[in-house]
């Protein structure tokens, strides 16, 4: 139910051959390698706050000694890159917190030189879940008498999170996953007593 717009040198195409959900997806058109630069994009508008999630896949020219900007599949939010992939990448899930107001999310594929692979990109299962709480946050964090550490996550209804922890703000390790169907969920780190100092962060997962 999102409003969609297409643009660039070539349009996107519907596909039933390469999809994540096995039903229907979107595929970029083949770009003309005789031109030094071509792109194709599709975009939608969402009203935040909320969570934008999707699955994407790429088979693009991979230049091992050049920056990814040579041939990239990108998600831009209001013109600012949030994620990109290039090379041979199988289906990956992505999710992004969107703040209050109207925002434009654009998926764009650009090709700047000849190369191998299929030079195609795919997008599937785009969803936006509006919420009243905006970006997720950790609150009511408390160390329990037995050394365990309990925290409460407050965010959009239906969101899922990976929880990561570290003791030096450099090496983050996954310690669990939770789903918050009603927006608020608690998590207890049972081995927190092994550390004198510990930091926590959330990683928003696609539904």
Secondary structure, DSSP 8 states (H G I E B T S, - for coil): ---EEEEESS--EEESSS-SSSS-EEE-----TTSS-EEEEEEEEEEEEEEEEEEEEEE----TTS-GGGS-EEEEETTEEEEEE-SEEEEEEEEEEEEEEEEEEEEEEEE-S--SS--EEEEEEEEEEE-SS-S-EEEEEEE-TTS-EEEEEE-STTEEEEEEEESSSS--EEEEEEEETTSEEEEEETTGGG-SS-EEEEEEE--
